[in-house]
Amino acid sequence: MKDSVFNQMPIPYPTIGEQEQIGSFFEKLDKTIALRQQKLNLLKKQKHAYLQKMFI
């Protein structure tokens, strides 16, 4: 395919509103993942502490 043909092809993209919604969704998803990761880290620390108490 020639560059001139490729450059003339229409490229669909979401509207600004849709882009904002997509961005908002990914922000919420990132926050949710971060919170779950924090919870997992706390649970791992708690598990480690309980295992230490068992063997002391």
C-alpha positions as CSV (number, residue, x, y, z in Angstrom):
1,M,0.0,0.0,0.0
2,K,1.4,3.4,-1.0
3,D,1.8,6.1,1.6
4,S,-0.5,8.5,-0.4
5,V,-3.3,5.9,-0.3
6,F,-2.8,5.2,3.4
7,N,-2.7,8.9,4.3
8,Q,-6.1,9.4,2.6
9,M,-7.8,6.5,4.4
10,P,-10.4,7.7,7.0
11,I,-9.4,6.8,10.5
12,P,-12.3,6.6,12.9
13,Y,-11.8,7.7,16.5
14,P,-14.1,8.3,19.5
15,T,-15.7,11.6,20.1
16,I,-14.3,13.9,22.9
17,G,-17.1,12.8,25.2
18,E,-16.3,9.1,24.6
19,Q,-12.6,9.7,25.1
20,E,-13.4,11.4,28.4
21,Q,-15.6,8.4,29.5
22,I,-12.8,6.0,28.5
23,G,-10.3,8.0,30.4
24,S,-12.5,8.1,33.5
25,F,-13.1,4.4,33.3
26,F,-9.3,3.7,33.2
27,E,-8.7,6.1,36.1
28,K,-11.3,4.3,38.2
29,L,-9.8,0.9,37.2
30,D,-6.3,2.1,38.2
31,K,-7.5,3.3,41.6
32,T,-9.3,0.0,42.1
33,I,-6.2,-2.0,41.2
34,A,-4.1,0.2,43.5
35,L,-6.5,-0.3,46.4
36,R,-6.6,-4.1,45.9
37,Q,-2.8,-4.2,45.7
38,Q,-2.6,-2.3,49.0
39,K,-5.1,-4.7,50.6
40,L,-3.1,-7.7,49.3
41,N,0.2,-6.2,50.7
42,L,-1.5,-5.7,54.1
43,L,-2.8,-9.3,54.1
44,K,0.6,-10.6,53.2
45,K,2.1,-8.7,56.2
46,Q,-0.6,-10.0,58.5
47,K,0.0,-13.6,57.3
48,H,3.7,-13.1,57.9
49,A,3.1,-11.8,61.4
50,Y,0.7,-14.7,62.3
51,L,3.3,-17.2,61.0
52,Q,5.9,-15.6,63.2
53,K,3.6,-15.8,66.3
54,M,3.0,-19.5,65.6
55,F,6.6,-20.4,65.7
56,I,7.8,-18.2,68.6
